[in-house]
Amino acid sequence: MSIQIYSDITFVFGPANGDRYEAIKSHALRNGTSFSKAFRDHVECIFVSIKGERLLDDLFSLCFRKKIKINRIYPTYQIRANPDDRLKKFYLRPEDRFAELPALIIYPPEFTTEAGSELSFPIQFEDAQFVIEAIREAFCFDWVDIFGTYEGAIDFEDVLSEGEKVEFIETANGSWASAYKYRGLYFYFDEVQNLGPFTQYSDVQAKFDEISDHVQNDGRNKVSYHLKN
């Protein structure tokens, strides 16, 4: 079983800004093509001309302070048809009806050390955020969305037996809730439901805030025990 949390991570690139945007826009208008096509060509040229794998190797190596090879990237795109203020730069002409956003997929289970060995640690979502933020700033993208596909199913029993308990609350009427961290992800449990995984603890914290608010508004109930690491 792979130690990796994600089977793949996708970066979806928003439009360029500043002089870079103006150059792509001018190219599209001058050649009678859509901004989407001109922008996709621009992004693919970036990753081909500078050897995108090597760029990502260097950034992930910087993130972990050890040599890492990602070994494979897959350029693709996503189509967005709904109006969105973030996409207005794609619509240069009245007939433009959709935006094609360039995207790049990486595959954490295929990452290796410089010597070719499998990584002994998982690539976290925040690691990918660190890498893509550096690329966003260097190449003047307005924004970059990140999506991850989880590597296989996670068994809640494994979370409870192997995970780290990070918060627990019990109320006077017997209700309880707990939160665990497992393989870099967060999970929420109470007497009626198991939820997760969540990439951000704030999503779990919202559940505990709901419990606290409910208890405060119930004069016959109170928090009898609360643990938070």
Secondary structure in CASP SS format (residue, H / E / C, confidence):
PFRMAT SS
TARGET T0000
AUTHOR 0000-0000-0000
METHOD secondary structure of the structure
MODEL  1
M C 1.00
S C 1.00
I C 1.00
Q C 1.00
I C 1.00
Y E 1.00
S E 1.00
D E 1.00
I E 1.00
T E 1.00
F E 1.00
V E 1.00
F E 1.00
G C 1.00
P C 1.00
A E 1.00
N C 1.00
G H 1.00
D H 1.00
R H 1.00
Y H 1.00
E H 1.00
A H 1.00
I H 1.00
K H 1.00
S H 1.00
H H 1.00
A H 1.00
L H 1.00
R H 1.00
N H 1.00
G C 1.00
T C 1.00
S C 1.00
F H 1.00
S H 1.00
K H 1.00
A H 1.00
F H 1.00
R H 1.00
D H 1.00
H H 1.00
V H 1.00
E H 1.00
C H 1.00
I H 1.00
F H 1.00
V H 1.00
S H 1.00
I C 1.00
K C 1.00
G H 1.00
E H 1.00
R H 1.00
L H 1.00
L H 1.00
D H 1.00
D H 1.00
L H 1.00
F H 1.00
S H 1.00
L H 1.00
C H 1.00
F H 1.00
R C 1.00
K C 1.00
K C 1.00
I E 1.00
K E 1.00
I C 1.00
N C 1.00
R C 1.00
I E 1.00
Y E 1.00
P E 1.00
T E 1.00
Y E 1.00
Q E 1.00
I E 1.00
R E 1.00
A C 1.00
N C 1.00
P C 1.00
D C 1.00
D H 1.00
R H 1.00
L H 1.00
K H 1.00
K H 1.00
F H 1.00
Y C 1.00
L C 1.00
R C 1.00
P C 1.00
E C 1.00
D C 1.00
R C 1.00
F C 1.00
A E 1.00
E E 1.00
L E 1.00
P E 1.00
A E 1.00
L E 1.00
I E 1.00
I E 1.00
Y C 1.00
P H 1.00
P H 1.00
E H 1.00
F C 1.00
T E 1.00
T E 1.00
E C 1.00
A C 1.00
G C 1.00
S C 1.00
E E 1.00
L C 1.00
S C 1.00
F C 1.00
P C 1.00
I C 1.00
Q C 1.00
F H 1.00
E H 1.00
D H 1.00
A H 1.00
Q H 1.00
F H 1.00
V H 1.00
I H 1.00
E H 1.00
A H 1.00
I H 1.00
R H 1.00
E H 1.00
A H 1.00
F C 1.00
C C 1.00
F E 1.00
D C 1.00
W C 1.00
V E 1.00
D E 1.00
I E 1.00
F E 1.00
G E 1.00
T E 1.00
Y E 1.00
E C 1.00
G C 1.00
A C 1.00
I C 1.00
D C 1.00
F H 1.00
E H 1.00
D H 1.00
V H 1.00
L H 1.00
S H 1.00
E H 1.00
G C 1.00
E E 1.00
K E 1.00
V E 1.00
E E 1.00
F E 1.00
I E 1.00
E E 1.00
T E 1.00
A C 1.00
N C 1.00
G C 1.00
S C 1.00
W E 1.00
A E 1.00
S E 1.00
A E 1.00
Y E 1.00
K E 1.00
Y E 1.00
R C 1.00
G C 1.00
L E 1.00
Y E 1.00
F E 1.00
Y E 1.00
F E 1.00
D E 1.00
E C 1.00
V C 1.00
Q C 1.00
N E 1.00
L E 1.00
G E 1.00
P E 1.00
F E 1.00
T C 1.00
Q C 1.00
Y H 1.00
S H 1.00
D H 1.00
V H 1.00
Q H 1.00
A H 1.00
K H 1.00
F H 1.00
D H 1.00
E H 1.00
I H 1.00
S H 1.00
D H 1.00
H H 1.00
V H 1.00
Q H 1.00
N C 1.00
D C 1.00
G C 1.00
R C 1.00
N C 1.00
K C 1.00
V E 1.00
S E 1.00
Y E 1.00
H E 1.00
L E 1.00
K E 1.00
N C 1.00
END
